[in-house]
Amino acid sequence: MFAEYDLKTNAKRRQLLALFAVGTLQGCASTTTEPASAPKLSEPANLAKPAPAPWALALGGGAARGLAHVGVIEVLEREGLVPDFVVGTSAGALVGALWASGMDAAKLKSVALSFDQSSLGDWAFSTRGLLKGQALADFVNRHVGHRPIERFPRRFAATAVDLWSGKLVVFDRGNAGIAVRASAAVPGVFQPVQLAGREYVDGGLASPVPVRMARSMGAKRVLAVDISAKPEFQSTQSLGELLMQTINIMGEHLGKAELSEADLVLRPEVFQRSAIDFSTRPEAIAEGGKAMQAALAKWKQLLG
């Protein structure tokens, strides 16, 4: 447009341009040249979208009720909502470790429905616990391909309590089986896990659902899954039930403040189920799926 405007308003320039054109044509007649390629239009720079805030899945403890975690993961995976990392306590550590090791939800569900819980009963009958817990560690290591946690394709951490200091600790490296064993070592049921001169027991004693640990690891959003039982619905007829009821009562009081720090808390309808009853596995998994499905729209909104 600028050149066209000059030709119309300045006759002298028009004459000069005509002379220039003649000279150019003469040059073309005597010299062979390649035609110039069309100029490339520059693409507008793409505005970089801000990276999504990292979010974590915090899976609580509850023994057999932990099967509900499988249903939660099943829905998340189907919707393409994959957490940046998963932090688990006790049963949550078990499910979280298997999934973080690279299992998809279908495989995780298959393992949950088919494993024989009696195979984990390596009886010790000692004064420090009815079960050794080594069978649980072996079960985990077998299913994660004997890989250490740092080699998992998904970031994972398990919580436990240092029996001597009472402090909550995190296992995010090393032997996955030992990490889960420590996180699930309910006092009186499992023997404490001895490691590097220390002893570790169930992480639920200090953090039933590890929301704060997830925050400390960098999560900006935390989806917590609370599968703790309501004490008023639980039987206390056996030693195992009595021990679990003790954990339930303690967790009822400990968990409230920490759960309030999560962005969203799921409470699958498994609170009336016994922690040692594995006879209703499909139902427990389904309840987890229902809870996640019901909260799906809200969680997507929170993630933006």
C-alpha positions as a printed NumPy array, in Angstrom:
array([[  0.   ,   0.   ,   0.   ],
       [  2.851,   2.375,   0.757],
       [  4.419,   1.938,  -2.761],
       [  1.051,   2.323,  -4.477],
       [  0.414,   5.606,  -2.698],
       [  3.756,   7.082,  -3.982],
       [  3.054,   6.189,  -7.586],
       [ -0.185,   8.131,  -7.536],
       [  1.164,  11.225,  -5.862],
       [  4.622,  11.741,  -7.319],
       [  5.113,  11.709, -11.135],
       [  8.885,  12.048, -10.932],
       [  9.143,   8.946,  -8.762],
       [  6.91 ,   7.163, -11.259],
       [  9.397,   7.923, -14.044],
       [ 12.335,   6.714, -11.974],
       [ 10.512,   3.499, -11.19 ],
       [  9.84 ,   2.957, -14.892],
       [ 13.541,   3.339, -15.707],
       [ 14.399,   0.941, -12.875],
       [ 11.953,  -1.613, -14.264],
       [ 13.526,  -1.457, -17.737],
       [ 16.978,  -2.005, -16.309],
       [ 15.76 ,  -4.944, -14.303],
       [ 14.169,  -6.592, -17.348],
       [ 17.35 ,  -6.168, -19.344],
       [ 19.315,  -7.821, -16.59 ],
       [ 16.895, -10.734, -16.56 ],
       [ 17.31 , -11.193, -20.295],
       [ 21.06 , -11.673, -20.004],
       [ 21.28 , -13.632, -16.739],
       [ 19.532, -16.854, -15.658],
       [ 18.274, -16.609, -12.06 ],
       [ 16.185, -18.785,  -9.815],
       [ 12.818, -17.301,  -8.916],
       [ 12.658, -16.056,  -5.362],
       [ 10.632, -18.162,  -3.036],
       [  7.534, -16.682,  -1.49 ],
       [  8.202, -15.037,   1.849],
       [  7.155, -17.089,   4.857],
       [  4.615, -15.582,   7.122],
       [  5.796, -15.612,  10.69 ],
       [  3.515, -17.453,  13.055],
       [  2.35 , -15.519,  16.104],
       [  4.185, -16.692,  19.177],
       [  2.153, -19.162,  21.215],
       [  1.424, -17.855,  24.637],
       [  2.748, -20.459,  27.075],
       [  0.059, -21.841,  29.313],
       [  0.959, -21.981,  32.965],
       [  1.881, -25.479,  34.091],
       [ -0.929, -27.136,  36.033],
       [ -0.423, -27.109,  39.771],
       [  0.841, -30.468,  41.066],
       [ -1.761, -32.478,  42.905],
       [ -1.618, -35.523,  45.117],
       [ -3.848, -38.407,  46.047],
       [ -3.735, -39.052,  49.802],
       [ -4.967, -42.549,  50.654],
       [ -5.887, -43.334,  54.24 ],
       [ -5.657, -46.516,  56.25 ],
       [ -8.4  , -48.986,  57.048],
       [ -7.222, -52.538,  56.253],
       [ -9.91 , -54.323,  54.182],
       [-11.762, -51.048,  53.662],
       [ -8.716, -49.984,  51.636],
       [-10.215, -51.824,  48.683],
       [-12.306, -48.684,  48.168],
       [ -9.12 , -46.926,  47.04 ],
       [ -9.066, -49.2  ,  44.002],
       [-12.456, -47.882,  42.904],
       [-11.308, -44.284,  43.333],
       [ -8.242, -44.89 ,  41.164],
       [-10.362, -46.687,  38.574],
       [-12.533, -43.61 ,  38.029],
       [ -9.604, -41.174,  38.062],
       [ -7.75 , -43.205,  35.466],
       [-10.812, -43.521,  33.249],
       [-11.208, -39.739,  33.331],
       [ -7.538, -39.132,  32.581],
       [ -6.978, -37.484,  35.953],
       [ -3.593, -38.794,  37.011],
       [ -2.111, -37.367,  40.221],
       [  1.449, -36.121,  40.201],
       [  2.088, -38.368,  43.171],
       [  0.318, -40.574,  45.671],
       [  0.913, -40.732,  49.407],
       [ -0.518, -43.598,  51.417],
       [ -0.906, -44.763,  54.978],
       [ -1.307, -48.447,  55.857],
       [ -3.852, -49.91 ,  53.406],
       [ -3.501, -46.72 ,  51.395],
       [  0.238, -47.327,  51.154],
       [ -0.376, -50.845,  49.843],
       [ -2.804, -49.764,  47.119],
       [ -0.757, -46.671,  46.33 ],
       [  2.477, -48.62 ,  45.924],
       [  0.951, -51.14 ,  43.526],
       [ -0.599, -48.432,  41.382],
       [  2.485, -46.181,  41.432],
       [  4.608, -49.122,  40.317],
       [  2.927, -48.911,  36.928],
       [ -0.155, -51.089,  37.302],
       [ -3.177, -49.759,  35.51 ],
       [ -6.526, -49.734,  37.276],
       [ -7.682, -52.958,  35.627],
       [ -4.636, -54.887,  36.826],
       [ -4.862, -53.32 ,  40.269],
       [ -8.487, -54.394,  40.529],
       [ -7.619, -57.912,  39.411],
       [ -4.951, -58.221,  42.104],
       [ -7.295, -56.793,  44.742],
       [-10.035, -59.279,  43.903],
       [ -7.849, -62.351,  43.631],
       [ -5.192, -62.183,  46.322],
       [ -5.451, -64.632,  49.221],
       [ -5.311, -62.644,  52.456],
       [ -4.4  , -65.781,  54.397],
       [ -1.098, -65.844,  52.51 ],
       [ -0.138, -62.673,  54.351],
       [ -0.602, -64.352,  57.723],
       [  2.988, -65.187,  58.67 ],
       [  2.209, -65.842,  62.308],
       [  4.787, -64.908,  64.904],
       [  2.821, -65.172,  68.171],
       [  5.439, -63.032,  69.842],
       [  4.901, -60.452,  72.538],
       [  5.523, -57.735,  69.936],
       [  2.938, -58.719,  67.351],
       [  0.846, -61.584,  66.057],
       [  2.251, -61.334,  62.523],
       [  5.798, -60.832,  61.302],
       [  4.79 , -58.745,  58.308],
       [  7.448, -60.181,  56.021],
       [  4.79 , -61.913,  53.917],
       [  3.204, -58.519,  53.249],
       [  6.556, -57.055,  52.201],
       [  7.194, -60.019,  49.908],
       [  3.729, -59.652,  48.37 ],
       [  4.39 , -56.011,  47.539],
       [  7.878, -56.573,  46.163],
       [  6.682, -59.42 ,  43.985],
       [  3.95 , -57.28 ,  42.431],
       [  6.154, -54.234,  41.867],
       [  8.835, -56.309,  40.169],
       [ 11.261, -55.976,  43.083],
       [ 11.941, -52.363,  42.118],
       [ 12.798, -49.689,  44.672],
       [ 10.353, -46.818,  45.068],
       [ 12.547, -44.339,  43.204],
       [ 12.262, -46.481,  40.07 ],
       [  8.466, -46.382,  40.005],
       [  7.015, -44.55 ,  36.993],
       [  4.759, -42.622,  39.36 ],
       [  5.977, -40.77 ,  42.422],
       [  5.008, -42.522,  45.646],
       [  5.514, -42.2  ,  49.383],
       [  4.355, -44.212,  52.392],
       [  4.06 , -42.84 ,  55.912],
       [  5.019, -44.58 ,  59.136],
       [  5.713, -43.61 ,  62.727],
       [  9.101, -43.818,  64.393],
       [  8.279, -45.885,  67.462],
       [ 11.005, -44.299,  69.564],
       [ 10.416, -40.638,  68.761],
       [  6.727, -40.744,  67.86 ],
       [  7.425, -38.675,  64.753],
       [  5.788, -39.228,  61.393],
       [  8.296, -40.285,  58.748],
       [  8.046, -40.801,  55.014],
       [  9.418, -43.628,  52.902],
       [  9.903, -42.339,  49.363],
       [ 12.978, -44.325,  48.386],
       [ 14.276, -47.837,  48.809],
       [ 12.53 , -51.16 ,  49.29 ],
       [  8.822, -50.775,  48.516],
       [  7.821, -53.863,  50.474],
       [  9.523, -52.656,  53.633],
       [  7.939, -49.214,  53.234],
       [  4.433, -50.676,  52.998],
       [  5.13 , -53.13 ,  55.797],
       [  6.204, -50.291,  58.091],
       [  3.248, -48.126,  57.112],
       [  0.815, -50.968,  57.876],
       [  2.446, -52.292,  61.061],
       [ -0.523, -51.926,  63.403],
       [  0.881, -52.33 ,  66.933],
       [ -0.081, -55.674,  68.396],
       [ -1.048, -57.081,  65.004],
       [  2.254, -56.714,  63.138],
       [  5.684, -56.639,  64.669],
       [  7.427, -53.256,  64.383],
       [  9.732, -52.933,  61.393],
       [ 13.379, -52.641,  62.36 ],
       [ 15.463, -50.577,  59.983],
       [ 18.848, -48.895,  60.459],
       [ 18.623, -49.101,  64.225],
       [ 15.093, -47.677,  64.412],
       [ 11.633, -49.231,  64.688],
       [  8.588, -48.191,  62.703],
       [  4.864, -48.79 ,  63.07 ],
       [  1.593, -47.889,  61.35 ],
       [  1.517, -44.342,  59.981],
       [ -2.134, -44.048,  60.965],
       [ -1.09 , -43.563,  64.581],
       [ -0.057, -40.012,  63.707],
       [ -1.735, -39.335,  60.362],
       [ -4.728, -41.486,  59.355],
       [ -4.919, -39.752,  55.962],
       [ -1.565, -38.182,  54.979],
       [ -2.757, -34.788,  53.746],
       [ -0.002, -32.763,  55.415],
       [  2.672, -35.073,  54.101],
       [  1.308, -34.573,  50.597],
       [  1.468, -30.812,  51.088],
       [  5.032, -30.996,  52.355],
       [  6.003, -32.88 ,  49.204],
       [  4.785, -30.035,  47.022],
       [  1.116, -30.715,  46.326],
       [ -0.943, -27.603,  45.631],
       [ -4.123, -29.652,  45.523],
       [ -4.853, -32.718,  47.631],
       [ -7.617, -35.237,  47.066],
       [ -7.965, -37.209,  50.3  ],
       [ -9.719, -40.553,  50.649],
       [-10.898, -41.292,  54.18 ],
       [-11.881, -44.922,  54.751],
       [-11.74 , -44.823,  58.524],
       [-14.492, -46.563,  60.426],
       [-16.975, -44.932,  62.731],
       [-16.292, -46.42 ,  66.18 ],
       [-19.979, -46.876,  66.966],
       [-20.426, -49.347,  64.098],
       [-17.55 , -51.704,  64.927],
       [-17.477, -55.069,  66.675],
       [-14.914, -55.666,  69.427],
       [-15.386, -59.402,  69.958],
       [-11.931, -60.578,  68.871],
       [ -8.443, -59.359,  69.699],
       [ -7.989, -58.138,  66.141],
       [-11.263, -56.218,  66.246],
       [-10.364, -54.734,  69.61 ],
       [ -7.02 , -53.506,  68.312],
       [ -8.614, -52.024,  65.204],
       [-11.26 , -50.306,  67.293],
       [ -8.484, -48.666,  69.284],
       [ -7.052, -47.338,  66.032],
       [-10.531, -46.201,  64.925],
       [-11.119, -44.166,  68.064],
       [ -7.709, -42.556,  67.884],
       [ -8.057, -41.85 ,  64.174],
       [-11.48 , -40.28 ,  64.687],
       [ -9.902, -37.575,  66.816],
       [ -6.589, -37.226,  64.981],
       [ -7.934, -37.106,  61.466],
       [-10.419, -34.237,  61.635],
       [ -7.927, -31.376,  61.701],
       [ -5.705, -32.834,  59.009],
       [ -8.579, -33.692,  56.682],
       [ -9.764, -30.09 ,  56.872],
       [ -6.555, -29.142,  55.05 ],
       [ -7.408, -31.215,  51.975],
       [ -9.034, -29.568,  48.971],
       [-11.564, -32.378,  48.706],
       [-12.275, -35.361,  50.957],
       [-13.928, -38.539,  49.705],
       [-15.651, -40.773,  52.234],
       [-16.731, -43.988,  50.508],
       [-19.592, -45.796,  52.202],
       [-17.4  , -48.446,  53.805],
       [-17.321, -47.134,  57.367],
       [-19.62 , -49.9  ,  58.613],
       [-17.441, -52.663,  57.187],
       [-15.014, -54.548,  59.387],
       [-11.344, -53.844,  58.757],
       [-10.625, -57.577,  58.718],
       [-13.516, -58.664,  56.476],
       [-12.355, -59.31 ,  52.904],
       [-15.522, -61.137,  51.857],
       [-17.129, -58.109,  50.157],
       [-14.273, -56.92 ,  47.97 ],
       [-16.303, -56.045,  44.846],
       [-18.724, -53.995,  46.936],
       [-15.924, -52.072,  48.665],
       [-14.268, -51.285,  45.327],
       [-17.62 , -50.17 ,  43.925],
       [-18.187, -47.815,  46.862],
       [-14.874, -46.128,  46.164],
       [-15.852, -45.668,  42.545],
       [-19.229, -44.215,  43.507],
       [-17.648, -41.694,  45.858],
       [-15.183, -40.533,  43.211],
       [-17.822, -40.367,  40.504],
       [-20.063, -38.237,  42.714],
       [-17.23 , -35.773,  43.374],
       [-15.801, -35.787,  39.856],
       [-17.249, -32.496,  38.629],
       [-16.123, -30.668,  41.743],
       [-12.618, -32.098,  41.535],
       [-12.273, -31.156,  37.871],
       [-13.35 , -27.643,  38.762],
       [-10.739, -27.447,  41.518],
       [ -8.035, -28.613,  39.153],
       [ -9.111, -25.985,  36.662]])
